[in-house]
């Protein structure tokens, strides 16, 4: 009887490890570098995934680089990628690095209790990230954002 339990346990472990092998993985050489959203001012809306595990993200709501009405924010983090999931350990979140002349944007989100980003498409020129967000009092929501290697 104990032989059968032992064999079943081994089969279960093998089947679990095979399931992990079916998860999507990304090519890290394509992942590293600077990515743009192509929304608003390109100098104020980009993210960088460095090979050393450092992430930085700049964002603003300025429509063009000529106007600077909105603040420009920067977040930094250490990051890891497991299969296609990006995990962050934030060092700074939403620090104002350029003050806008007429900023009235809200930047604090207090009801998010879980968020996960997954790379769902990656080529030499395009990266699509799906973000899963769970709120305290709303259903889970999914957002996709396309990023581009070049700003235009």
PyMOL commands that place a pseudoatom at each C-alpha (Angstrom):
pseudoatom trace, name=CA, resn=UNK, resi=1, chain=A, elem=C, hetatm=0, pos=[0.000, 0.000, 0.000]
pseudoatom trace, name=CA, resn=UNK, resi=2, chain=A, elem=C, hetatm=0, pos=[2.766, 2.465, 0.862]
pseudoatom trace, name=CA, resn=UNK, resi=3, chain=A, elem=C, hetatm=0, pos=[4.404, 1.746, -2.532]
pseudoatom trace, name=CA, resn=UNK, resi=4, chain=A, elem=C, hetatm=0, pos=[1.245, 2.911, -4.300]
pseudoatom trace, name=CA, resn=UNK, resi=5, chain=A, elem=C, hetatm=0, pos=[1.046, 6.097, -2.263]
pseudoatom trace, name=CA, resn=UNK, resi=6, chain=A, elem=C, hetatm=0, pos=[4.721, 6.790, -2.983]
pseudoatom trace, name=CA, resn=UNK, resi=7, chain=A, elem=C, hetatm=0, pos=[4.199, 6.236, -6.739]
pseudoatom trace, name=CA, resn=UNK, resi=8, chain=A, elem=C, hetatm=0, pos=[1.121, 8.491, -6.756]
pseudoatom trace, name=CA, resn=UNK, resi=9, chain=A, elem=C, hetatm=0, pos=[3.062, 11.202, -4.950]
pseudoatom trace, name=CA, resn=UNK, resi=10, chain=A, elem=C, hetatm=0, pos=[5.866, 11.062, -7.527]
pseudoatom trace, name=CA, resn=UNK, resi=11, chain=A, elem=C, hetatm=0, pos=[3.365, 11.197, -10.410]
pseudoatom trace, name=CA, resn=UNK, resi=12, chain=A, elem=C, hetatm=0, pos=[1.688, 14.203, -8.823]
pseudoatom trace, name=CA, resn=UNK, resi=13, chain=A, elem=C, hetatm=0, pos=[5.005, 16.041, -8.443]
pseudoatom trace, name=CA, resn=UNK, resi=14, chain=A, elem=C, hetatm=0, pos=[5.942, 15.322, -12.064]
pseudoatom trace, name=CA, resn=UNK, resi=15, chain=A, elem=C, hetatm=0, pos=[2.561, 16.523, -13.336]
pseudoatom trace, name=CA, resn=UNK, resi=16, chain=A, elem=C, hetatm=0, pos=[2.849, 19.755, -11.342]
pseudoatom trace, name=CA, resn=UNK, resi=17, chain=A, elem=C, hetatm=0, pos=[6.308, 20.479, -12.690]
pseudoatom trace, name=CA, resn=UNK, resi=18, chain=A, elem=C, hetatm=0, pos=[5.101, 19.862, -16.253]
pseudoatom trace, name=CA, resn=UNK, resi=19, chain=A, elem=C, hetatm=0, pos=[2.306, 22.399, -15.791]
pseudoatom trace, name=CA, resn=UNK, resi=20, chain=A, elem=C, hetatm=0, pos=[4.889, 25.052, -14.884]
pseudoatom trace, name=CA, resn=UNK, resi=21, chain=A, elem=C, hetatm=0, pos=[6.726, 24.361, -18.134]
pseudoatom trace, name=CA, resn=UNK, resi=22, chain=A, elem=C, hetatm=0, pos=[3.611, 25.329, -20.106]
pseudoatom trace, name=CA, resn=UNK, resi=23, chain=A, elem=C, hetatm=0, pos=[3.547, 28.864, -18.695]
pseudoatom trace, name=CA, resn=UNK, resi=24, chain=A, elem=C, hetatm=0, pos=[4.633, 31.568, -21.161]
pseudoatom trace, name=CA, resn=UNK, resi=25, chain=A, elem=C, hetatm=0, pos=[8.120, 32.982, -20.866]
pseudoatom trace, name=CA, resn=UNK, resi=26, chain=A, elem=C, hetatm=0, pos=[9.559, 36.139, -22.376]
pseudoatom trace, name=CA, resn=UNK, resi=27, chain=A, elem=C, hetatm=0, pos=[12.830, 36.800, -24.152]
pseudoatom trace, name=CA, resn=UNK, resi=28, chain=A, elem=C, hetatm=0, pos=[14.684, 39.039, -21.719]
pseudoatom trace, name=CA, resn=UNK, resi=29, chain=A, elem=C, hetatm=0, pos=[16.926, 40.506, -24.453]
pseudoatom trace, name=CA, resn=UNK, resi=30, chain=A, elem=C, hetatm=0, pos=[13.792, 42.026, -26.028]
pseudoatom trace, name=CA, resn=UNK, resi=31, chain=A, elem=C, hetatm=0, pos=[12.375, 43.080, -22.657]
pseudoatom trace, name=CA, resn=UNK, resi=32, chain=A, elem=C, hetatm=0, pos=[15.292, 45.227, -21.473]
pseudoatom trace, name=CA, resn=UNK, resi=33, chain=A, elem=C, hetatm=0, pos=[15.446, 48.872, -22.427]
pseudoatom trace, name=CA, resn=UNK, resi=34, chain=A, elem=C, hetatm=0, pos=[13.356, 52.011, -22.760]
pseudoatom trace, name=CA, resn=UNK, resi=35, chain=A, elem=C, hetatm=0, pos=[9.659, 51.763, -23.677]
pseudoatom trace, name=CA, resn=UNK, resi=36, chain=A, elem=C, hetatm=0, pos=[7.263, 54.589, -24.595]
pseudoatom trace, name=CA, resn=UNK, resi=37, chain=A, elem=C, hetatm=0, pos=[3.479, 54.844, -24.330]
pseudoatom trace, name=CA, resn=UNK, resi=38, chain=A, elem=C, hetatm=0, pos=[3.191, 57.323, -27.251]
pseudoatom trace, name=CA, resn=UNK, resi=39, chain=A, elem=C, hetatm=0, pos=[0.713, 59.307, -25.168]
pseudoatom trace, name=CA, resn=UNK, resi=40, chain=A, elem=C, hetatm=0, pos=[1.603, 62.915, -24.482]
pseudoatom trace, name=CA, resn=UNK, resi=41, chain=A, elem=C, hetatm=0, pos=[5.161, 64.176, -24.176]
pseudoatom trace, name=CA, resn=UNK, resi=42, chain=A, elem=C, hetatm=0, pos=[7.638, 61.379, -24.966]
pseudoatom trace, name=CA, resn=UNK, resi=43, chain=A, elem=C, hetatm=0, pos=[10.273, 62.865, -22.635]
pseudoatom trace, name=CA, resn=UNK, resi=44, chain=A, elem=C, hetatm=0, pos=[7.809, 62.538, -19.748]
pseudoatom trace, name=CA, resn=UNK, resi=45, chain=A, elem=C, hetatm=0, pos=[6.095, 59.212, -20.516]
pseudoatom trace, name=CA, resn=UNK, resi=46, chain=A, elem=C, hetatm=0, pos=[8.378, 56.180, -20.618]
pseudoatom trace, name=CA, resn=UNK, resi=47, chain=A, elem=C, hetatm=0, pos=[9.684, 53.283, -18.574]
pseudoatom trace, name=CA, resn=UNK, resi=48, chain=A, elem=C, hetatm=0, pos=[13.066, 51.605, -18.439]
pseudoatom trace, name=CA, resn=UNK, resi=49, chain=A, elem=C, hetatm=0, pos=[13.799, 47.991, -17.508]
pseudoatom trace, name=CA, resn=UNK, resi=50, chain=A, elem=C, hetatm=0, pos=[17.553, 47.765, -16.906]
pseudoatom trace, name=CA, resn=UNK, resi=51, chain=A, elem=C, hetatm=0, pos=[19.445, 44.495, -17.108]
pseudoatom trace, name=CA, resn=UNK, resi=52, chain=A, elem=C, hetatm=0, pos=[20.544, 44.967, -13.481]
pseudoatom trace, name=CA, resn=UNK, resi=53, chain=A, elem=C, hetatm=0, pos=[16.951, 44.680, -12.213]
pseudoatom trace, name=CA, resn=UNK, resi=54, chain=A, elem=C, hetatm=0, pos=[16.269, 48.417, -11.798]
pseudoatom trace, name=CA, resn=UNK, resi=55, chain=A, elem=C, hetatm=0, pos=[12.996, 49.840, -13.119]
pseudoatom trace, name=CA, resn=UNK, resi=56, chain=A, elem=C, hetatm=0, pos=[12.102, 53.499, -13.579]
pseudoatom trace, name=CA, resn=UNK, resi=57, chain=A, elem=C, hetatm=0, pos=[8.888, 54.999, -14.882]
pseudoatom trace, name=CA, resn=UNK, resi=58, chain=A, elem=C, hetatm=0, pos=[8.130, 58.629, -15.769]
pseudoatom trace, name=CA, resn=UNK, resi=59, chain=A, elem=C, hetatm=0, pos=[4.626, 59.816, -16.476]
pseudoatom trace, name=CA, resn=UNK, resi=60, chain=A, elem=C, hetatm=0, pos=[2.693, 63.023, -16.888]
pseudoatom trace, name=CA, resn=UNK, resi=61, chain=A, elem=C, hetatm=0, pos=[-0.563, 64.203, -18.401]
pseudoatom trace, name=CA, resn=UNK, resi=62, chain=A, elem=C, hetatm=0, pos=[1.050, 66.859, -20.605]
pseudoatom trace, name=CA, resn=UNK, resi=63, chain=A, elem=C, hetatm=0, pos=[-0.265, 66.575, -24.166]
pseudoatom trace, name=CA, resn=UNK, resi=64, chain=A, elem=C, hetatm=0, pos=[2.945, 67.903, -25.717]
pseudoatom trace, name=CA, resn=UNK, resi=65, chain=A, elem=C, hetatm=0, pos=[6.459, 68.617, -24.539]
pseudoatom trace, name=CA, resn=UNK, resi=66, chain=A, elem=C, hetatm=0, pos=[5.939, 72.336, -25.282]
pseudoatom trace, name=CA, resn=UNK, resi=67, chain=A, elem=C, hetatm=0, pos=[3.360, 72.660, -22.506]
pseudoatom trace, name=CA, resn=UNK, resi=68, chain=A, elem=C, hetatm=0, pos=[4.161, 71.765, -18.944]
pseudoatom trace, name=CA, resn=UNK, resi=69, chain=A, elem=C, hetatm=0, pos=[0.867, 72.216, -17.136]
pseudoatom trace, name=CA, resn=UNK, resi=70, chain=A, elem=C, hetatm=0, pos=[0.862, 68.857, -15.347]
pseudoatom trace, name=CA, resn=UNK, resi=71, chain=A, elem=C, hetatm=0, pos=[3.426, 67.508, -12.924]
pseudoatom trace, name=CA, resn=UNK, resi=72, chain=A, elem=C, hetatm=0, pos=[5.849, 64.873, -14.136]
pseudoatom trace, name=CA, resn=UNK, resi=73, chain=A, elem=C, hetatm=0, pos=[6.164, 61.924, -11.749]
pseudoatom trace, name=CA, resn=UNK, resi=74, chain=A, elem=C, hetatm=0, pos=[8.766, 59.213, -11.397]
pseudoatom trace, name=CA, resn=UNK, resi=75, chain=A, elem=C, hetatm=0, pos=[8.624, 55.824, -9.722]
pseudoatom trace, name=CA, resn=UNK, resi=76, chain=A, elem=C, hetatm=0, pos=[11.589, 53.510, -9.245]
pseudoatom trace, name=CA, resn=UNK, resi=77, chain=A, elem=C, hetatm=0, pos=[11.804, 49.886, -8.193]
pseudoatom trace, name=CA, resn=UNK, resi=78, chain=A, elem=C, hetatm=0, pos=[13.808, 46.728, -8.149]
pseudoatom trace, name=CA, resn=UNK, resi=79, chain=A, elem=C, hetatm=0, pos=[12.072, 44.196, -10.359]
pseudoatom trace, name=CA, resn=UNK, resi=80, chain=A, elem=C, hetatm=0, pos=[12.135, 40.516, -11.221]
pseudoatom trace, name=CA, resn=UNK, resi=81, chain=A, elem=C, hetatm=0, pos=[10.503, 38.627, -14.061]
pseudoatom trace, name=CA, resn=UNK, resi=82, chain=A, elem=C, hetatm=0, pos=[9.196, 35.122, -13.461]
pseudoatom trace, name=CA, resn=UNK, resi=83, chain=A, elem=C, hetatm=0, pos=[7.970, 33.544, -16.693]
pseudoatom trace, name=CA, resn=UNK, resi=84, chain=A, elem=C, hetatm=0, pos=[5.903, 36.493, -17.987]
pseudoatom trace, name=CA, resn=UNK, resi=85, chain=A, elem=C, hetatm=0, pos=[5.026, 38.167, -14.664]
pseudoatom trace, name=CA, resn=UNK, resi=86, chain=A, elem=C, hetatm=0, pos=[6.767, 41.366, -13.580]
pseudoatom trace, name=CA, resn=UNK, resi=87, chain=A, elem=C, hetatm=0, pos=[7.168, 41.789, -9.826]
pseudoatom trace, name=CA, resn=UNK, resi=88, chain=A, elem=C, hetatm=0, pos=[8.188, 45.110, -8.296]
pseudoatom trace, name=CA, resn=UNK, resi=89, chain=A, elem=C, hetatm=0, pos=[9.746, 46.142, -5.001]
pseudoatom trace, name=CA, resn=UNK, resi=90, chain=A, elem=C, hetatm=0, pos=[9.144, 49.882, -5.169]
pseudoatom trace, name=CA, resn=UNK, resi=91, chain=A, elem=C, hetatm=0, pos=[11.773, 52.273, -3.901]
pseudoatom trace, name=CA, resn=UNK, resi=92, chain=A, elem=C, hetatm=0, pos=[9.850, 55.457, -4.793]
pseudoatom trace, name=CA, resn=UNK, resi=93, chain=A, elem=C, hetatm=0, pos=[6.267, 55.894, -5.985]
pseudoatom trace, name=CA, resn=UNK, resi=94, chain=A, elem=C, hetatm=0, pos=[5.013, 58.928, -7.836]
pseudoatom trace, name=CA, resn=UNK, resi=95, chain=A, elem=C, hetatm=0, pos=[7.610, 61.478, -6.775]
pseudoatom trace, name=CA, resn=UNK, resi=96, chain=A, elem=C, hetatm=0, pos=[7.204, 64.829, -8.514]
pseudoatom trace, name=CA, resn=UNK, resi=97, chain=A, elem=C, hetatm=0, pos=[10.373, 65.492, -10.511]
pseudoatom trace, name=CA, resn=UNK, resi=98, chain=A, elem=C, hetatm=0, pos=[9.066, 68.381, -12.680]
pseudoatom trace, name=CA, resn=UNK, resi=99, chain=A, elem=C, hetatm=0, pos=[6.399, 70.684, -11.306]
pseudoatom trace, name=CA, resn=UNK, resi=100, chain=A, elem=C, hetatm=0, pos=[3.650, 71.663, -13.694]
pseudoatom trace, name=CA, resn=UNK, resi=101, chain=A, elem=C, hetatm=0, pos=[2.360, 75.216, -13.935]
pseudoatom trace, name=CA, resn=UNK, resi=102, chain=A, elem=C, hetatm=0, pos=[-1.292, 74.257, -13.446]
pseudoatom trace, name=CA, resn=UNK, resi=103, chain=A, elem=C, hetatm=0, pos=[-1.343, 70.750, -12.005]
pseudoatom trace, name=CA, resn=UNK, resi=104, chain=A, elem=C, hetatm=0, pos=[-4.547, 69.380, -10.515]
pseudoatom trace, name=CA, resn=UNK, resi=105, chain=A, elem=C, hetatm=0, pos=[-4.004, 65.644, -11.042]
pseudoatom trace, name=CA, resn=UNK, resi=106, chain=A, elem=C, hetatm=0, pos=[-4.687, 63.162, -8.295]
pseudoatom trace, name=CA, resn=UNK, resi=107, chain=A, elem=C, hetatm=0, pos=[-1.962, 60.562, -7.855]
pseudoatom trace, name=CA, resn=UNK, resi=108, chain=A, elem=C, hetatm=0, pos=[-2.871, 58.635, -4.720]
pseudoatom trace, name=CA, resn=UNK, resi=109, chain=A, elem=C, hetatm=0, pos=[-4.733, 55.359, -5.090]
pseudoatom trace, name=CA, resn=UNK, resi=110, chain=A, elem=C, hetatm=0, pos=[-5.751, 53.920, -1.753]
pseudoatom trace, name=CA, resn=UNK, resi=111, chain=A, elem=C, hetatm=0, pos=[-8.165, 51.090, -2.516]
pseudoatom trace, name=CA, resn=UNK, resi=112, chain=A, elem=C, hetatm=0, pos=[-5.882, 48.760, -4.498]
pseudoatom trace, name=CA, resn=UNK, resi=113, chain=A, elem=C, hetatm=0, pos=[-4.909, 45.695, -2.498]
pseudoatom trace, name=CA, resn=UNK, resi=114, chain=A, elem=C, hetatm=0, pos=[-3.310, 43.632, -5.273]
pseudoatom trace, name=CA, resn=UNK, resi=115, chain=A, elem=C, hetatm=0, pos=[-1.812, 44.290, -8.663]
pseudoatom trace, name=CA, resn=UNK, resi=116, chain=A, elem=C, hetatm=0, pos=[0.058, 42.055, -11.076]
pseudoatom trace, name=CA, resn=UNK, resi=117, chain=A, elem=C, hetatm=0, pos=[1.579, 42.822, -14.463]
pseudoatom trace, name=CA, resn=UNK, resi=118, chain=A, elem=C, hetatm=0, pos=[2.039, 40.223, -17.179]
pseudoatom trace, name=CA, resn=UNK, resi=119, chain=A, elem=C, hetatm=0, pos=[3.758, 40.595, -20.533]
pseudoatom trace, name=CA, resn=UNK, resi=120, chain=A, elem=C, hetatm=0, pos=[1.288, 39.173, -23.043]
pseudoatom trace, name=CA, resn=UNK, resi=121, chain=A, elem=C, hetatm=0, pos=[3.108, 40.199, -26.235]
pseudoatom trace, name=CA, resn=UNK, resi=122, chain=A, elem=C, hetatm=0, pos=[6.754, 41.065, -26.836]
pseudoatom trace, name=CA, resn=UNK, resi=123, chain=A, elem=C, hetatm=0, pos=[8.529, 41.799, -30.098]
pseudoatom trace, name=CA, resn=UNK, resi=124, chain=A, elem=C, hetatm=0, pos=[11.579, 43.883, -30.971]
pseudoatom trace, name=CA, resn=UNK, resi=125, chain=A, elem=C, hetatm=0, pos=[9.354, 46.979, -31.284]
pseudoatom trace, name=CA, resn=UNK, resi=126, chain=A, elem=C, hetatm=0, pos=[6.207, 46.385, -29.176]
pseudoatom trace, name=CA, resn=UNK, resi=127, chain=A, elem=C, hetatm=0, pos=[5.428, 45.174, -25.657]
pseudoatom trace, name=CA, resn=UNK, resi=128, chain=A, elem=C, hetatm=0, pos=[1.867, 44.661, -24.418]
pseudoatom trace, name=CA, resn=UNK, resi=129, chain=A, elem=C, hetatm=0, pos=[1.393, 44.450, -20.664]
pseudoatom trace, name=CA, resn=UNK, resi=130, chain=A, elem=C, hetatm=0, pos=[-1.780, 43.258, -18.978]
pseudoatom trace, name=CA, resn=UNK, resi=131, chain=A, elem=C, hetatm=0, pos=[-2.336, 44.674, -15.509]
pseudoatom trace, name=CA, resn=UNK, resi=132, chain=A, elem=C, hetatm=0, pos=[-4.626, 42.877, -13.081]
pseudoatom trace, name=CA, resn=UNK, resi=133, chain=A, elem=C, hetatm=0, pos=[-5.918, 45.107, -10.292]
pseudoatom trace, name=CA, resn=UNK, resi=134, chain=A, elem=C, hetatm=0, pos=[-7.975, 43.988, -7.323]
pseudoatom trace, name=CA, resn=UNK, resi=135, chain=A, elem=C, hetatm=0, pos=[-9.723, 46.680, -5.336]
pseudoatom trace, name=CA, resn=UNK, resi=136, chain=A, elem=C, hetatm=0, pos=[-11.034, 46.502, -1.798]
pseudoatom trace, name=CA, resn=UNK, resi=137, chain=A, elem=C, hetatm=0, pos=[-14.636, 47.064, -2.817]
pseudoatom trace, name=CA, resn=UNK, resi=138, chain=A, elem=C, hetatm=0, pos=[-14.841, 46.396, -6.583]
pseudoatom trace, name=CA, resn=UNK, resi=139, chain=A, elem=C, hetatm=0, pos=[-14.367, 43.449, -8.886]
pseudoatom trace, name=CA, resn=UNK, resi=140, chain=A, elem=C, hetatm=0, pos=[-10.982, 42.572, -10.330]
pseudoatom trace, name=CA, resn=UNK, resi=141, chain=A, elem=C, hetatm=0, pos=[-10.176, 44.590, -13.447]
pseudoatom trace, name=CA, resn=UNK, resi=142, chain=A, elem=C, hetatm=0, pos=[-7.761, 43.973, -16.271]
pseudoatom trace, name=CA, resn=UNK, resi=143, chain=A, elem=C, hetatm=0, pos=[-6.090, 46.667, -18.367]
pseudoatom trace, name=CA, resn=UNK, resi=144, chain=A, elem=C, hetatm=0, pos=[-3.767, 46.295, -21.325]
pseudoatom trace, name=CA, resn=UNK, resi=145, chain=A, elem=C, hetatm=0, pos=[-1.222, 48.895, -22.344]
pseudoatom trace, name=CA, resn=UNK, resi=146, chain=A, elem=C, hetatm=0, pos=[0.917, 48.859, -25.466]
pseudoatom trace, name=CA, resn=UNK, resi=147, chain=A, elem=C, hetatm=0, pos=[4.467, 50.190, -25.214]
pseudoatom trace, name=CA, resn=UNK, resi=148, chain=A, elem=C, hetatm=0, pos=[6.761, 51.017, -28.113]
pseudoatom trace, name=CA, resn=UNK, resi=149, chain=A, elem=C, hetatm=0, pos=[10.529, 50.917, -28.508]
pseudoatom trace, name=CA, resn=UNK, resi=150, chain=A, elem=C, hetatm=0, pos=[10.538, 54.289, -30.271]
pseudoatom trace, name=CA, resn=UNK, resi=151, chain=A, elem=C, hetatm=0, pos=[8.639, 57.401, -29.133]
pseudoatom trace, name=CA, resn=UNK, resi=152, chain=A, elem=C, hetatm=0, pos=[6.998, 58.101, -32.530]
for i in range(1, 152): cmd.bond("trace and resi %d" % i, "trace and resi %d" % (i + 1))
show_as sticks, trace
zoom trace
